[in-house]
């Protein structure tokens, strides 16, 4: 492996949980997770040269992975408008075989009910990112982030009441 | 967390607190379980480009091939007129220039590194330019070019002297060309153009929706 490839491998090793968790939240089934992770890795590799540490590495990984997932989500929605059912419950079982599997499914189901940009915003917020960081990754103002999050919270509350 | 001091920050509700805990737990689990298989990873690194970028590169290659290869063949190989040869050469050179401008403008290989809204806008502009190309330049040109090409081709054929038979062959020739062009056009329209436009429209709506919050927040 070349030094660049080694550097990239290290980056992926460090950020793999972030990449996988974002892809899991956007995927409908197990095979989609793998496809999404592959696509995200290819995009990360393509942008690796121009990254040059200009922003925080985690923010950059998030940006590329979320862009990949949102792009994929649009294509899938377009090609398969019938597939509206929620996640395949078995897809998250690989992540945890114990009692937490139910919790992960619940998280997945709630996030899946949001629109793609809202999904991205809530994932970044759940990662403890500041409003400024979320705004920079999504490309919207800090005020917009806060208004969006308030509405997302309302949506989540309603989901909770319906369950 | 910065937002704790932000007057606009949301209070962490039970739902969000639970979700935060679930995500952290999921990531911890993934961190333990997800192992990168070296062979798969190496293959992936070799792949380097995605289909989007590849499609652009292939299209640039073919347009260049046609722009530089087709005119000499039409003139020297098929003995077509100089005017038609120049028309073909000029159009495909313009097409090549258009493709290269798109390639440079969108920095396609690096598009995903931009923020989400900018990436969506770029994808939308990219599709819009493709639409302009197809509607305002490509389709009118192909109609003119095909008509002229059939005319030039007929001139080069050794048609029989019998006027009636000659007319029948020419009509069959024109009919087949038109049917071929129509079928090709319909396939292109329904399999590429229409889905792309639907996708672009969806993107515009999503961007408008998310940006409208800025005005609302003001």
Interface residues (C-beta under 8 A of the other chain):
Chain A: X1 X5 X8 X9 X12 X13 X16 X17 X18 X20 X21 X24 X38 X39 X41 X42 X43 X45 X46 X47 X50 X51 X60 X63 X64 X66 X67 X68 X70 X71 X74 X75 X77 X78 X79 X94 X95 X96 X100 X103 X104 X106 X107 X110 X111 X115 X116 X117 X120 X122 X123 X125 X126 X127 X128 X130 X131 X132 X136 X137 X138 X139 X140 X141 X142 X143 X144 X146 X147 X148 X149 X150 X153 X156 X157 X159 X160
Chain B: X1 X2 X3 X6 X8 X9 X10 X13 X14 X15 X16 X19 X20 X22 X23 X25 X26 X27 X28 X29 X30 X31 X33 X34 X36 X41 X42 X44 X45 X47 X48 X49 X50 X53 X109 X110 X111 X112 X113 X114 X115 X116 X117 X118 X119 X120 X123 X195 X198 X199 X202 X203 X206 X209 X210 X211 X213 X214 X216 X217 X218
